[in-house]
Amino acid sequence: MGASPLSYWLASAPAFTGGAEGAVEGMADVAIIGGGFTGLSAALALTKGGGSVVLLEKGRVVGEASGRNGGQCNNGTAHDYGALSARFGKDVAKAYYRAHCDAVDTVERLAREEGIDCNFNRCGRVKLAAKPAHYDKLVRAHDLLTAEVDENVRLVPPDRIRDEVGSDSFHGALIQTTSAQVHPGRFGVGLAEAAARAGARIYEQADVTDFQRVPQGWRVTSSRGTVTAKQLLVATGGAPAVGPFGFFRRRIVSVGSFIIATQPLDDALIGRLLPGRRNYVTSKNIGNYFRLAPDNRLIFGGRARFAISDPRSDAKSGLILEQAMGEMFPALKGVGIDHIWGGMVDLTADRLPRAGETDGLYYAMGYSGHGVQMATYMGQQMARVMGGEPAANPWAGLDWPSVPGHFGKPWFLPLVGLWYKWQDMIH
């Protein structure tokens, strides 16, 4: 038998049992489009706040990016903190960094409050220097972070790198010790069950085909019926290729990220290769990320190819990842691969999230590879924004111009891939 094309996280998650039956109909205070972490987190917060909520999901809850990621729940931004500070100023950079730390805390809080069995674990995140010069950058990052915003980081010098990872590929590391792991499939289904218990009506297999302003607010039409709501939140991650999402299609670039899951590894081998059982990410632009699953599988991913995710692309990327894993860890060459899958990462041009309101329509998306924690957090924050607290949105001050020449299909991905490969060669 070959490897399963289903995400390991979805394959090992329980079924969602709280879905609404029958047709979508009637009225609600809020309609939410998208049943990933953003939508489910918002639905939970809004219903617990006393509102009536209808959530419409095209497929299954957490079936897309929320259930297809690497399972890492890291603090810290997608950007170098110093670069953020240079662009926005120290105060804004601190606020953006701390929002990511708050996001990890939010995942932990919700898992605890709702009793979600999702293997949440504060394991720490290791950024591995792929070149000696990369370690020099990590030293500078460490010094700035500890001086200004995060005392919970530490360096691993090159001569101690094997204390963290049993590989000859790296030249030191930076550890953000408060980063965490989570089983995203179990966490997402747990969020959905919690929202349904609180009173949210969650409709799966409800593809939204239209939404329009009406005197009462919004009329949202789906393949399972129509609901009218006072407020509407778009929480789709990447913009759907069809339907009334043109505003977002011009601003979100969706790119594939690909992952393999090995057969379970024995403890002795894990002790040699990954003794700390942390989250790991390499310092290249086209690098890799990996961690152990609760059952000792290695979850090993990366942007193996600059392409969209589909069955053929996932399979090709899986072979590239298997080769990269074997080069990094020769002891894993030939190990069995049980799952190969891909998912789409919703990127903004500057890799900062976007959330807010346009013409009365609320939205939150563009997490750019940090969605496990940030999507969960922004669902909570957007519930507050929609309840009259605009200051709850940490990204409110960002403008969001459209990407020139982009109308939905990212024709330029191969060119971007070549650019990043060149950058990895020369830096």
LUMLOZA-347214 format. One record per residue: residue in one letter; z negated, y, x negated of N, C-alpha, C in turn. Coordinates in steps of 0.05 Angstrom, whole numbers, padded with zeros to 5 digits, always signed. Layout:
LUMLOZA-347214
AZYXZYXZYX;...
***
This chain:
LUMLOZA-347214
M+00000-00024-00017+00000+00000+00000+00000+00025-00017;G+00015+00045-00009+00015+00071-00023-00008+00088-00015;A-00009+00111-00028-00030+00130-00022-00026+00142+00006;S-00048+00148+00020-00046+00160+00046-00038+00189+00044;P-00020+00199+00061-00013+00228+00061-00033+00245+00076;L-00054+00233+00086-00074+00248+00101-00095+00259+00082;S-00103+00284+00086-00125+00295+00070-00149+00277+00071;Y-00161+00272+00047-00185+00256+00046-00207+00268+00063;W-00209+00294+00064-00230+00307+00080-00227+00301+00110;L-00202+00302+00119-00197+00296+00148-00200+00266+00154;A-00192+00250+00135-00194+00221+00139-00223+00212+00140;S-00241+00226+00126-00269+00218+00125-00287+00235+00142;A-00276+00251+00160-00291+00267+00179-00293+00253+00206;P-00315+00258+00221-00316+00247+00248-00297+00261+00266;A-00291+00248+00289-00273+00260+00309-00288+00282+00323;F-00274+00303+00331-00285+00325+00347-00286+00315+00376;T-00309+00316+00388-00313+00306+00415-00317+00327+00436;G-00318+00353+00427-00326+00374+00446-00302+00390+00457;G-00278+00380+00454-00255+00395+00463-00253+00398+00493;A-00243+00421+00502-00240+00426+00530-00217+00410+00542;E-00220+00401+00566-00200+00385+00579-00185+00402+00600;G-00162+00393+00609-00148+00407+00630-00132+00430+00619;A-00123+00447+00638-00106+00469+00631-00122+00493+00620;V-00109+00509+00603-00120+00535+00595-00116+00554+00618;E-00137+00566+00628-00135+00584+00651-00159+00602+00652;G-00157+00622+00670-00181+00638+00676-00184+00662+00658;M-00209+00672+00656-00216+00696+00641-00236+00689+00620;A-00237+00706+00600-00257+00703+00578-00263+00731+00567;D-00285+00734+00554-00290+00758+00539-00272+00760+00514;V-00270+00737+00501-00254+00736+00476-00237+00712+00476;A-00211+00715+00468-00194+00693+00461-00190+00693+00431;I-00190+00669+00420-00187+00666+00391-00163+00647+00386;I-00145+00655+00369-00122+00639+00361-00127+00627+00334;G-00131+00601+00332-00136+00588+00307-00163+00573+00306;G-00162+00547+00302-00186+00531+00301-00194+00522+00274;G-00191+00540+00254-00201+00535+00227-00229+00547+00224;F-00238+00551+00200-00265+00561+00195-00269+00589+00207;T-00249+00607+00205-00252+00634+00215-00256+00633+00245;G-00238+00620+00260-00240+00619+00289-00265+00605+00299;L-00271+00582+00287-00295+00567+00296-00321+00582+00290;S-00322+00595+00267-00346+00610+00260-00349+00634+00279;A-00327+00648+00285-00328+00670+00304-00336+00660+00332;A-00324+00638+00340-00330+00627+00367-00360+00621+00369;L-00371+00609+00348-00400+00603+00349-00417+00628+00351;A-00411+00648+00335-00426+00673+00335-00424+00687+00361;L-00399+00689+00372-00395+00704+00397-00408+00690+00421;T-00406+00664+00422-00419+00650+00445-00449+00651+00443;K-00460+00649+00418-00489+00652+00416-00498+00680+00422;G-00480+00699+00419-00486+00727+00427-00483+00732+00456;G-00476+00712+00472-00474+00715+00501-00446+00719+00512;G-00426+00719+00495-00399+00722+00505-00386+00696+00513;S-00365+00699+00530-00349+00675+00538-00325+00675+00520;V-00319+00651+00509-00298+00649+00488-00280+00626+00495;V-00254+00631+00492-00233+00610+00493-00219+00610+00466;L-00219+00586+00453-00205+00583+00427-00182+00565+00430;L-00159+00574+00420-00134+00558+00423-00124+00550+00395;E-00121+00524+00391-00113+00512+00366-00087+00496+00370;K-00067+00502+00353-00041+00489+00356-00042+00459+00353;G-00059+00450+00334-00061+00421+00328-00089+00412+00333;R-00102+00401+00312-00130+00392+00314-00147+00413+00300;V-00173+00415+00308-00190+00434+00294-00192+00427+00264;V-00193+00447+00247-00193+00445+00218-00171+00427+00207;G-00148+00425+00222-00127+00408+00213-00109+00419+00192;E-00110+00445+00187-00093+00458+00167-00110+00465+00143;A-00109+00490+00134-00121+00498+00108-00151+00491+00107;S-00165+00493+00129-00194+00488+00129-00201+00459+00123;G-00182+00441+00129-00187+00413+00123-00170+00401+00101;R-00156+00419+00086-00137+00409+00066-00142+00421+00038;N-00165+00432+00034-00171+00447+00009-00186+00429-00011;G-00196+00441-00032-00210+00426-00053-00239+00421-00048;G-00250+00432-00026-00278+00427-00021-00297+00443-00038;Q-00287+00464-00051-00304+00481-00068-00312+00506-00052;C-00337+00514-00055-00349+00536-00040-00362+00555-00060;N-00344+00570-00073-00352+00585-00097-00358+00614-00091;N-00379+00625-00106-00382+00654-00105-00364+00666-00126;G-00363+00692-00126-00344+00706-00144-00317+00709-00131;T-00303+00730-00140-00277+00737-00128-00254+00722-00142;A-00231+00723-00129-00207+00712-00142-00198+00728-00166;H-00209+00752-00169-00201+00770-00191-00223+00771-00212;D-00216+00779-00236-00235+00787-00256-00251+00811-00245;Y-00278+00808-00247-00295+00830-00237-00289+00857-00250;G-00284+00856-00276-00278+00881-00291-00252+00894-00281;A-00232+00878-00275-00207+00889-00264-00211+00901-00237;L-00228+00889-00220-00234+00901-00194-00249+00927-00198;S-00268+00928-00216-00283+00952-00221-00265+00975-00231;A-00246+00968-00248-00227+00988-00258-00209+00999-00236;R-00202+00982-00217-00184+00990-00195-00198+01005-00173;F-00222+00995-00165-00235+01006-00141-00261+01022-00148;G-00271+01020-00172-00297+01031-00178-00319+01010-00177;K-00340+01016-00191-00362+00996-00194-00374+00988-00167;D-00379+01008-00150-00393+01003-00125-00377+00984-00107;V-00351+00989-00104-00334+00972-00087-00331+00945-00100;A-00328+00943-00126-00326+00917-00139-00351+00900-00134;K-00374+00913-00136-00399+00899-00130-00400+00889-00102;A-00391+00906-00083-00392+00898-00055-00373+00874-00050;Y-00350+00874-00062-00331+00852-00059-00343+00826-00071;Y-00355+00829-00094-00367+00805-00107-00390+00794-00090;R-00407+00812-00081-00430+00803-00066-00422+00792-00038;A-00400+00801-00027-00390+00789-00002-00384+00760-00006;H-00373+00753-00030-00367+00725-00035-00393+00709-00039;C-00413+00721-00051-00439+00707-00053-00452+00703-00026;D-00450+00724-00009-00461+00722+00018-00446+00701+00034;A-00420+00697+00028-00404+00678+00042-00414+00649+00037;V-00421+00643+00012-00432+00617+00005-00459+00613+00020;D-00475+00634+00020-00501+00632+00035-00496+00627+00065;T-00474+00638+00076-00468+00634+00104-00462+00606+00110;V-00446+00593+00093-00439+00565+00097-00465+00548+00096;E-00482+00554+00077-00508+00539+00075-00525+00543+00100;R-00526+00568+00109-00543+00574+00133-00533+00560+00158;L-00507+00562+00162-00496+00549+00187-00499+00519+00186;A-00495+00507+00163-00499+00478+00161-00527+00470+00167;R-00546+00487+00157-00575+00481+00162-00582+00486+00191;E-00574+00509+00202-00582+00516+00229-00570+00498+00250;E-00546+00489+00245-00532+00472+00265-00535+00442+00259;G-00549+00436+00238-00553+00407+00232-00527+00393+00224;I-00510+00406+00209-00484+00394+00202-00486+00378+00177;D-00481+00352+00179-00482+00334+00156-00456+00337+00140;C-00455+00354+00120-00431+00361+00106-00434+00361+00075;N-00455+00349+00065-00459+00346+00036-00459+00372+00022;F-00470+00393+00034-00472+00419+00020-00490+00416-00004;N-00481+00426-00027-00495+00422-00052-00490+00445-00071;R-00511+00459-00080-00509+00481-00099-00505+00469-00127;C-00481+00462-00134-00475+00448-00159-00467+00466-00182;G-00457+00490-00175-00446+00508-00196-00416+00504-00200;R-00403+00525-00208-00374+00525-00213-00370+00530-00243;V-00353+00513-00256-00347+00516-00284-00319+00526-00287;K-00315+00549-00299-00288+00558-00306-00283+00551-00334;L-00263+00534-00338-00257+00521-00364-00235+00537-00379;A-00241+00544-00403-00222+00559-00420-00201+00540-00431;A-00176+00544-00422-00154+00527-00430-00144+00533-00458;K-00150+00557-00468-00142+00566-00494-00166+00581-00507;P-00167+00581-00534-00190+00595-00547-00192+00625-00538;A-00169+00638-00535-00170+00666-00526-00181+00669-00498;H-00178+00649-00482-00189+00650-00455-00219+00650-00455;Y-00231+00636-00475-00260+00637-00477-00270+00665-00484;D-00255+00679-00501-00263+00706-00507-00264+00724-00482;K-00245+00719-00464-00245+00734-00438-00269+00726-00421;L-00276+00700-00422-00299+00691-00407-00325+00704-00418;V-00327+00707-00444-00350+00720-00456-00353+00749-00445;R-00331+00763-00445-00331+00791-00435-00338+00791-00405;A-00327+00772-00390-00334+00771-00361-00364+00765-00357;H-00374+00747-00373-00403+00740-00371-00420+00764-00376;D-00414+00779-00397-00430+00802-00404-00430+00823-00383;L-00407+00828-00371-00405+00848-00350-00419+00839-00324;L-00415+00814-00317-00427+00803-00292-00457+00804-00294;T-00468+00795-00316-00497+00794-00319-00509+00822-00320;A-00494+00841-00331-00504+00868-00333-00504+00883-00306;E-00485+00875-00288-00480+00892-00265-00485+00878-00238;V-00479+00852-00235-00478+00842-00208-00488+00814-00204;D-00489+00797-00225-00496+00769-00221-00510+00758-00245;E-00536+00754-00243-00551+00742-00265-00548+00712-00267;N-00536+00700-00247-00535+00671-00245-00509+00659-00257;V-00501+00670-00280-00478+00659-00294-00487+00654-00323;R-00475+00634-00335-00481+00628-00363-00456+00617-00377;L-00457+00620-00403-00434+00611-00420-00439+00583-00431;V-00418+00568-00435-00418+00543-00450-00400+00547-00474;P-00411+00549-00498-00394+00554-00522-00377+00530-00528;P-00355+00535-00543-00336+00513-00548-00349+00488-00560;D-00369+00491-00577-00381+00467-00590-00399+00452-00571;R-00404+00462-00546-00420+00448-00527-00405+00441-00502;I-00379+00443-00502-00363+00439-00478-00365+00411-00467;R-00369+00391-00485-00371+00364-00476-00397+00358-00462;D-00416+00377-00462-00439+00374-00445-00432+00376-00416;E-00409+00390-00411-00400+00395-00383-00377+00378-00375;V-00358+00373-00393-00334+00359-00386-00324+00342-00409;G-00319+00316-00404-00311+00298-00425-00281+00299-00430;S-00271+00321-00441-00243+00325-00445-00239+00342-00470;D-00217+00337-00485-00210+00353-00508-00193+00377-00501;S-00189+00382-00475-00170+00403-00467-00182+00431-00466;F-00208+00434-00470-00220+00460-00464-00236+00471-00488;H-00240+00498-00487-00251+00513-00509-00274+00531-00500;G-00292+00520-00485-00314+00535-00474-00311+00539-00444;A-00332+00551-00433-00332+00554-00403-00352+00575-00395;L-00349+00584-00370-00367+00601-00356-00377+00587-00331;I-00403+00586-00326-00414+00573-00303-00426+00593-00284;Q-00417+00593-00259-00430+00609-00238-00448+00589-00224;T-00474+00590-00229-00492+00568-00223-00498+00566-00193;T-00493+00587-00177-00500+00586-00149-00477+00578-00131;S-00454+00571-00143-00431+00561-00127-00438+00533-00116;A-00423+00525-00095-00431+00501-00081-00407+00483-00074;Q-00414+00459-00066-00394+00441-00054-00400+00436-00025;V-00380+00428-00010-00383+00421+00018-00361+00402+00025;H-00366+00384+00043-00346+00367+00055-00332+00383+00077;P-00309+00395+00072-00298+00414+00092-00291+00401+00119;G-00283+00375+00119-00277+00362+00144-00301+00360+00162;R-00323+00350+00150-00347+00347+00165-00359+00374+00173;F-00357+00393+00155-00368+00420+00161-00352+00432+00184;G-00326+00430+00183-00309+00442+00204-00313+00429+00231;V-00314+00403+00232-00319+00389+00258-00347+00396+00268;G-00366+00398+00249-00393+00406+00257-00394+00434+00269;L-00378+00453+00257-00377+00480+00269-00365+00479+00297;A-00344+00463+00300-00331+00461+00326-00350+00450+00347;E-00364+00429+00340-00384+00417+00359-00405+00437+00366;A-00415+00452+00346-00436+00472+00351-00425+00494+00370;A-00401+00504+00365-00389+00524+00382-00386+00514+00411;A-00377+00489+00413-00373+00477+00440-00400+00474+00454;R-00421+00466+00439-00448+00464+00451-00457+00491+00461;A-00450+00512+00446-00459+00538+00454-00444+00550+00478;G-00422+00537+00485-00407+00545+00509-00378+00553+00505;A-00368+00553+00480-00340+00560+00475-00322+00538+00486;R-00300+00546+00498-00280+00528+00508-00259+00525+00486;I-00258+00502+00473-00240+00498+00450-00218+00479+00458;Y-00193+00489+00458-00170+00474+00466-00153+00466+00442;E-00151+00441+00436-00133+00431+00416-00106+00427+00428;Q-00085+00424+00410-00057+00420+00420-00049+00442+00439;A-00058+00466+00433-00052+00490+00450-00037+00510+00433;D-00011+00507+00431+00005+00525+00414+00010+00551+00428;V+00001+00573+00415+00004+00600+00427+00033+00609+00423;T+00046+00615+00445+00074+00624+00445+00078+00653+00451;D+00057+00667+00461+00059+00695+00467+00032+00707+00472;F+00029+00732+00465+00006+00748+00475+00015+00776+00480;Q+00004+00788+00502+00013+00814+00511-00011+00830+00520;R-00010+00857+00516-00030+00875+00527-00027+00876+00557;V-00050+00875+00571-00050+00878+00600-00074+00896+00606;P-00077+00906+00631-00099+00924+00637-00126+00912+00631;Q-00129+00886+00634-00155+00873+00629-00161+00868+00599;G-00140+00872+00583-00143+00866+00554-00118+00852+00543;W-00119+00826+00542-00097+00810+00531-00091+00785+00548;R-00066+00780+00553-00058+00755+00565-00045+00737+00543;V-00057+00714+00539-00049+00696+00518-00037+00671+00530;T-00013+00665+00523+00002+00642+00534+00004+00620+00514;S-00003+00596+00522-00002+00573+00504+00013+00550+00518;S+00017+00529+00502+00030+00505+00513+00013+00491+00533;R-00013+00498+00535-00031+00486+00555-00039+00505+00577;G-00027+00529+00578-00034+00547+00599-00040+00575+00588;T-00049+00592+00606-00053+00621+00600-00081+00630+00605;V-00092+00646+00587-00119+00658+00591-00117+00688+00588;T-00133+00702+00603-00135+00731+00600-00162+00738+00588;A-00162+00755+00567-00187+00761+00552-00189+00790+00547;K-00213+00800+00546-00218+00828+00540-00211+00835+00510;Q-00216+00816+00492-00210+00819+00464-00196+00795+00453;L-00180+00799+00432-00165+00777+00420-00168+00778+00390;L-00174+00755+00378-00177+00752+00349-00156+00732+00339;V-00140+00741+00320-00120+00723+00307-00133+00712+00282;A-00137+00686+00281-00150+00672+00258-00134+00648+00249;T-00108+00654+00244-00089+00632+00239-00086+00626+00210;G-00099+00640+00192-00093+00636+00163-00066+00647+00158;G-00048+00630+00148-00020+00638+00145-00008+00642+00172;A+00011+00661+00174+00023+00668+00199+00042+00646+00208;P+00040+00636+00233+00059+00616+00242+00088+00625+00240;A+00106+00606+00235+00134+00612+00230+00148+00623+00254;V+00138+00616+00278+00149+00625+00303+00127+00637+00320;G+00135+00651+00341+00115+00663+00359+00110+00692+00352;P+00091+00704+00366+00087+00733+00365+00070+00742+00341;F+00076+00732+00318+00059+00737+00294+00074+00752+00272;G+00095+00768+00280+00111+00781+00261+00097+00800+00242;F+00077+00814+00253+00061+00833+00236+00049+00818+00212;F+00039+00794+00217+00025+00779+00196+00046+00764+00178;R+00068+00755+00190+00088+00742+00174+00099+00760+00152;R+00100+00786+00157+00110+00805+00137+00089+00812+00115;R+00065+00802+00119+00043+00810+00101+00029+00787+00087;I+00033+00763+00097+00021+00739+00086+00042+00722+00073;V+00038+00714+00048+00056+00695+00034+00041+00668+00033;S+00052+00648+00045+00040+00622+00045+00052+00605+00023;V+00036+00593+00006+00045+00577-00017+00030+00551-00016;G+00043+00529-00024+00031+00503-00024+00011+00499-00046;S-00011+00486-00040-00030+00476-00060-00033+00446-00054;F-00035+00430-00075-00032+00401-00072-00055+00387-00086;I-00063+00364-00074-00087+00350-00083-00083+00320-00082;I-00096+00306-00101-00098+00277-00100-00128+00270-00100;A-00133+00246-00088-00160+00235-00089-00158+00207-00100;T-00173+00202-00121-00172+00176-00134-00188+00155-00117;Q-00186+00130-00126-00205+00110-00116-00233+00118-00127;P-00254+00108-00114-00281+00114-00124-00284+00105-00153;L-00297+00122-00169-00301+00117-00198-00330+00107-00202;D-00334+00092-00223-00361+00081-00228-00378+00103-00241;D-00404+00100-00238-00423+00121-00247-00422+00125-00277;A-00418+00103-00292-00417+00105-00321-00394+00123-00330;L-00371+00119-00318-00347+00135-00325-00352+00164-00317;I-00363+00169-00294-00369+00196-00285-00388+00209-00305;G-00408+00194-00314-00427+00205-00333-00414+00214-00359;R-00392+00201-00366-00378+00209-00391-00360+00233-00386;L-00347+00234-00363-00327+00254-00357-00338+00279-00345;L-00355+00277-00325-00365+00300-00309-00395+00297-00304;P-00411+00298-00325-00439+00292-00322-00454+00310-00302;G-00445+00336-00300-00459+00354-00282-00450+00353-00253;R-00428+00338-00248-00417+00335-00221-00414+00363-00207;R-00402+00381-00221-00399+00409-00211-00371+00412-00199;N-00365+00437-00191-00338+00446-00186-00325+00455-00212;Y-00299+00450-00215-00286+00456-00240-00259+00470-00234;V-00252+00490-00249-00226+00503-00247-00218+00512-00275;T-00192+00509-00281-00182+00516-00308-00172+00545-00307;S-00170+00556-00331-00165+00585-00333-00136+00593-00333;K-00117+00574-00330-00089+00581-00330-00081+00592-00302;N-00059+00607-00301-00049+00616-00275-00040+00593-00258;I-00026+00574-00271-00018+00549-00257-00036+00528-00269;G-00061+00527-00259-00081+00509-00270-00089+00488-00250;N-00112+00477-00254-00122+00455-00237-00150+00461-00228;Y-00158+00449-00206-00186+00450-00197-00193+00421-00189;F-00219+00415-00193-00227+00387-00187-00257+00386-00183;R-00265+00364-00170-00294+00359-00164-00295+00329-00156;L-00319+00319-00154-00324+00292-00144-00330+00294-00114;A-00320+00275-00099-00327+00272-00071-00353+00257-00069;P-00366+00258-00045-00391+00244-00042-00390+00214-00049;D-00367+00201-00046-00365+00173-00052-00353+00168-00080;N-00355+00188-00098-00347+00185-00126-00317+00185-00131;R-00301+00193-00112-00273+00198-00117-00270+00224-00132;L-00250+00226-00150-00244+00252-00162-00223+00265-00144;I-00230+00289-00135-00211+00306-00119-00199+00325-00139;F-00173+00322-00144-00159+00336-00166-00135+00351-00155;G-00135+00377-00157-00114+00393-00144-00103+00414-00161;G-00083+00428-00151-00071+00451-00165-00045+00459-00152;R-00035+00482-00161-00009+00491-00152+00012+00478-00169;A+00015+00451-00165+00032+00435-00183+00061+00445-00183;R+00070+00455-00160+00097+00466-00157+00095+00490-00139;F+00111+00511-00145+00111+00534-00127+00131+00528-00104;A+00120+00516-00084+00136+00506-00061+00118+00505-00037;I+00130+00502-00014+00114+00497+00010+00105+00469+00011;S+00086+00464+00028+00075+00436+00031+00090+00423+00054;D+00102+00400+00048+00114+00382+00068+00112+00354+00056;P+00117+00333+00071+00113+00306+00059+00128+00301+00033;R+00153+00310+00031+00167+00305+00006+00156+00321-00017;S+00149+00347-00012+00138+00364-00032+00110+00354-00041;D+00094+00345-00022+00068+00334-00028+00070+00310-00047;A+00089+00292-00041+00092+00268-00058+00100+00275-00086;K+00120+00294-00089+00128+00302-00115+00105+00315-00131;S+00090+00331-00117+00068+00345-00130+00046+00325-00137;G+00042+00305-00121+00022+00285-00128+00028+00271-00155;L+00053+00266-00161+00060+00254-00186+00054+00273-00209;I+00059+00299-00205+00053+00319-00226+00023+00320-00231;L+00008+00320-00209-00021+00321-00212-00033+00297-00225;E-00022+00273-00218-00031+00249-00231-00027+00249-00261;Q-00004+00260-00269+00002+00262-00298-00017+00282-00311;A-00022+00305-00298-00040+00325-00309-00068+00314-00312;M-00077+00299-00292-00104+00287-00292-00106+00268-00316;G-00085+00252-00320-00086+00232-00342-00086+00245-00369;E-00072+00268-00372-00072+00283-00397-00099+00295-00402;M-00111+00305-00381-00138+00318-00384-00159+00297-00389;F-00157+00275-00375-00177+00253-00377-00162+00227-00382;P-00156+00220-00407-00141+00195-00413-00154+00170-00401;A-00180+00170-00397-00194+00146-00386-00185+00142-00356;L-00173+00162-00344-00164+00160-00316-00135+00152-00313;K-00121+00149-00335-00093+00141-00332-00091+00113-00319;G-00075+00112-00298-00072+00086-00284-00092+00081-00262;V-00112+00100-00259-00131+00096-00237-00117+00098-00210;G-00126+00083-00190-00113+00083-00164-00116+00110-00150;I-00095+00118-00137-00095+00143-00121-00094+00135-00091;D-00114+00143-00076-00116+00135-00048-00105+00156-00029;H-00105+00181-00037-00096+00203-00019-00079+00223-00035;I-00057+00231-00024-00041+00253-00035-00034+00272-00011;W-00042+00297-00013-00036+00315+00009-00032+00343-00002;G-00023+00360+00016-00019+00388+00010-00028+00405+00033;G-00030+00431+00027-00036+00451+00048-00026+00478+00039;M-00026+00496+00058-00015+00523+00052-00038+00543+00048;V-00036+00557+00025-00055+00578+00019-00044+00604+00029;D-00060+00620+00044-00051+00645+00054-00058+00668+00034;L-00037+00677+00020-00040+00697-00001-00033+00724+00010;T-00048+00744+00001-00039+00772+00004-00027+00781-00023;A-00013+00803-00023+00001+00811-00047-00019+00817-00070;D-00043+00827-00063-00063+00832-00084-00085+00812-00084;R-00083+00790-00069-00102+00768-00068-00130+00776-00059;L-00131+00798-00043-00156+00805-00030-00153+00799+00000;P-00174+00790+00013-00173+00784+00042-00166+00809+00058;R-00156+00805+00082-00152+00826+00101-00165+00819+00127;A-00178+00839+00139-00191+00836+00165-00194+00863+00178;G-00192+00864+00204-00195+00889+00218-00182+00888+00245;E-00168+00910+00251-00157+00914+00278-00131+00930+00276;T-00110+00921+00290-00086+00936+00292-00076+00937+00320;D-00074+00961+00331-00066+00965+00359-00083+00948+00379;G-00109+00947+00374-00127+00932+00391-00129+00903+00386;L-00114+00893+00367-00113+00864+00360-00130+00860+00335;Y-00151+00843+00337-00168+00837+00314-00157+00813+00298;Y-00162+00813+00272-00152+00792+00255-00170+00789+00230;A-00168+00765+00218-00181+00760+00192-00166+00737+00179;M-00156+00741+00154-00140+00721+00141-00135+00730+00112;G-00118+00716+00098-00110+00724+00071-00131+00718+00050;Y-00145+00696+00052-00167+00690+00034-00159+00682+00006;S-00134+00675+00003-00121+00672-00024-00135+00651-00041;G-00142+00628-00029-00154+00607-00044-00184+00606-00044;H-00197+00624-00030-00226+00625-00028-00235+00622+00001;G-00220+00608+00017-00225+00608+00045-00248+00591+00055;V-00256+00571+00041-00278+00554+00051-00302+00572+00058;Q-00310+00588+00039-00333+00605+00044-00326+00631+00058;M-00303+00644+00050-00297+00670+00060-00288+00669+00090;A-00274+00649+00097-00265+00646+00125-00290+00642+00143;T-00308+00625+00134-00332+00621+00150-00348+00647+00153;Y-00351+00661+00131-00365+00687+00131-00351+00707+00149;M-00325+00709+00147-00311+00729+00162-00310+00723+00192;G-00312+00698+00200-00315+00692+00228-00341+00705+00239;Q-00362+00702+00224-00388+00714+00232-00386+00745+00232;Q-00373+00756+00211-00372+00785+00209-00353+00797+00230;M-00331+00784+00236-00313+00795+00257-00326+00793+00284;A-00343+00774+00289-00358+00774+00314-00375+00799+00317;R-00387+00807+00294-00402+00832+00294-00384+00857+00298;V-00362+00857+00284-00343+00879+00287-00334+00882+00316;M-00327+00859+00329-00318+00860+00357-00340+00867+00376;G-00365+00864+00367-00388+00873+00383-00396+00901+00378;G-00381+00916+00362-00386+00945+00358-00399+00952+00332;E-00397+00934+00311-00408+00940+00285-00385+00941+00264;P-00369+00962+00263-00346+00962+00244-00355+00959+00215;A-00379+00968+00208-00388+00966+00180-00392+00937+00171;A-00392+00918+00189-00396+00890+00182-00372+00878+00167;N-00349+00892+00167-00325+00883+00155-00323+00893+00126;P-00327+00876+00106-00326+00886+00078-00299+00894+00068;W-00278+00887+00083-00250+00893+00074-00238+00915+00091;A-00254+00930+00105-00244+00950+00124-00228+00973+00110;G-00235+00979+00086-00222+01002+00073-00195+00996+00060;L-00186+00971+00061-00160+00964+00048-00136+00970+00065;D-00116+00982+00054-00091+00984+00069-00076+00957+00067;W-00055+00953+00082-00042+00927+00083-00012+00931+00088;P+00002+00941+00068+00031+00944+00071+00045+00917+00072;S+00068+00917+00085+00084+00892+00086+00095+00886+00058;V+00102+00861+00053+00114+00852+00027+00144+00858+00029;P+00154+00874+00011+00183+00881+00013+00201+00856+00012;G+00219+00854+00030+00238+00832+00031+00227+00806+00042;H+00202+00807+00052+00190+00782+00062+00187+00783+00092;F+00198+00763+00105+00197+00762+00135+00187+00735+00145;G+00175+00720+00127+00163+00694+00136+00168+00671+00117;K+00193+00666+00110+00199+00644+00091+00198+00655+00063;P+00181+00645+00045+00177+00656+00018+00199+00646-00001;W+00223+00658+00002+00246+00651-00015+00242+00655-00044;F+00222+00672-00051+00218+00680-00079+00198+00663-00094;L+00187+00641-00081+00167+00625-00094+00176+00613-00121;P+00200+00602-00123+00208+00592-00150+00208+00613-00172;L+00215+00638-00165+00215+00659-00185+00186+00666-00193;V+00168+00666-00173+00140+00671-00179+00129+00649-00198;G+00137+00624-00192+00128+00602-00208+00137+00604-00237;L+00162+00612-00241+00172+00616-00268+00157+00638-00283;W+00151+00660-00268+00136+00682-00280+00108+00673-00290;Y+00094+00658-00272+00067+00649-00280+00068+00628-00303;K+00088+00611-00303+00091+00592-00325+00095+00607-00352;W+00112+00628-00351+00116+00644-00375+00090+00658-00383;Q+00075+00668-00364+00049+00681-00371+00030+00661-00384;D+00030+00637-00374+00012+00616-00385+00021+00609-00414;M+00047+00611-00419+00057+00605-00446+00049+00626-00466;I+00051+00651-00458+00047+00673-00478+00019+00683-00479;H+00001+00677-00460-00026+00686-00460-00046+00663-00463;
***
